[in-house]
Amino acid sequence: MKKDIHPKYDYVVFRDTSCNRSFRIRSTCQSNDTIVWEDGKTYPLINLDISSASHPIYTGEKRIASNEGQIAKFNKRFKARSLK
């Protein structure tokens, strides 16, 4: 088998910024940010906007997204101009 052709596969902490929930899984994702986990070890940190901890399909709740979509921003910005 060839050496050094596979990406590093190790533990990474993913943090859902919308609900401040974190979980540690094995992944090939890499990050320069780190966090000290509950076991006292330092792991790379990946910040997510949404995950299964906050997604309405998994939680059964309706939530207002903190980030507006690009189309909504455009319509909000130029709505007054279209009425003239």
C-alpha positions as CSV (number, residue, x, y, z in Angstrom):
1,M,0.0,0.0,0.0
2,K,1.3,3.5,-0.8
3,K,2.2,5.7,2.2
4,D,1.1,9.2,2.8
5,I,-1.8,9.2,0.3
6,H,-4.7,9.2,2.8
7,P,-5.8,12.3,4.8
8,K,-5.3,12.3,8.5
9,Y,-8.4,10.8,10.2
10,D,-8.6,11.8,13.9
11,Y,-11.0,13.3,16.5
12,V,-12.4,16.7,15.7
13,V,-14.8,18.8,17.8
14,F,-17.7,20.4,15.9
15,R,-19.6,23.3,17.5
16,D,-23.0,24.4,16.4
17,T,-22.9,28.2,16.9
18,S,-26.7,28.6,16.7
19,C,-27.3,26.5,19.9
20,N,-23.8,26.3,21.5
21,R,-23.8,22.6,21.4
22,S,-20.5,20.7,20.7
23,F,-19.8,17.1,19.7
24,R,-16.6,15.1,19.1
25,I,-16.3,12.7,16.2
26,R,-13.6,11.3,14.0
27,S,-13.2,13.2,10.7
28,T,-10.7,14.3,8.1
29,C,-11.6,18.0,8.5
30,Q,-8.8,20.2,9.6
31,S,-8.8,23.5,11.4
32,N,-6.4,26.0,13.0
33,D,-8.8,26.6,15.8
34,T,-8.5,24.3,18.8
35,I,-10.6,23.6,21.9
36,V,-9.9,21.7,25.2
37,W,-12.5,18.9,25.4
38,E,-14.1,17.4,28.5
39,D,-11.4,14.7,28.6
40,G,-8.7,17.4,29.0
41,K,-7.2,16.9,25.5
42,T,-6.9,19.5,22.8
43,Y,-8.7,18.9,19.5
44,P,-9.3,20.9,16.3
45,L,-12.5,23.0,16.3
46,I,-14.9,23.3,13.4
47,N,-17.7,25.9,13.8
48,L,-21.0,25.1,12.1
49,D,-24.0,27.3,11.4
50,I,-26.4,24.5,11.7
51,S,-26.3,20.8,12.7
52,S,-28.6,18.0,13.8
53,A,-28.8,19.7,17.2
54,S,-30.4,22.8,15.8
55,H,-32.0,21.8,12.5
56,P,-35.8,21.9,12.6
57,I,-36.2,18.5,10.9
58,Y,-34.3,16.8,13.7
59,T,-35.6,19.0,16.7
60,G,-39.2,19.3,15.6
61,E,-39.1,23.1,16.5
62,K,-39.5,26.1,14.3
63,R,-36.6,28.5,14.6
64,I,-35.9,31.8,13.0
65,A,-32.6,31.6,11.2
66,S,-30.1,34.2,12.4
67,N,-28.6,34.6,8.9
68,E,-30.8,36.1,6.3
69,G,-30.6,34.7,2.8
70,Q,-29.0,36.7,0.0
71,I,-32.3,37.1,-1.9
72,A,-34.1,38.4,1.3
73,K,-31.3,40.9,1.8
74,F,-31.5,42.1,-1.8
75,N,-35.3,42.5,-1.6
76,K,-35.1,44.4,1.7
77,R,-32.4,46.7,0.4
78,F,-33.9,47.5,-3.0
79,K,-37.7,47.3,-2.3
80,A,-38.1,51.0,-2.0
81,R,-36.4,51.6,-5.3
82,S,-38.8,49.3,-7.2
83,L,-41.9,51.1,-5.8
84,K,-40.8,54.4,-7.4
